[in-house]
Amino acid sequence: MVGRVARGSLLAGCLLLLGVSLSAQQPQKSPVLPPINPAVARLDQTISGLDGLGLAIAFHPGIDILVAGC
């Protein structure tokens, strides 16, 4: 009976130590994005047919998809 209690306590202690060590790790850094220079920004294409102001517009030329938020 004492052996089971000791084994259970040891297992609980190991799990607690593992949990603390995993939560203490540093999060991975995201890749550094290149800086954006607004002075060289240019319009590639004009989009018409929106019912209102286009507040958020994104286009991916590789898969020909346009997403507009009005």
VENLINBEL-V888720 format. One line per field, one symbol per residue. phi: phi as a letter, one per 20 degrees, with the letter a starting at -180 (. if undefined). psi: psi as a letter, one per 40 degrees, with the letter a starting at -180 (. if undefined). Layout:
phi->???
psi->???
This chain:
phi->.ffffffffffffffffffffffeffffefffeffddffdfbeebeddnefbfeebcccdffdlccccdd
psi->ddddddddddddddddddddddeeiiiiiiihiiihhedeiihdihhieieahhdhhhhhddefhhhhh.
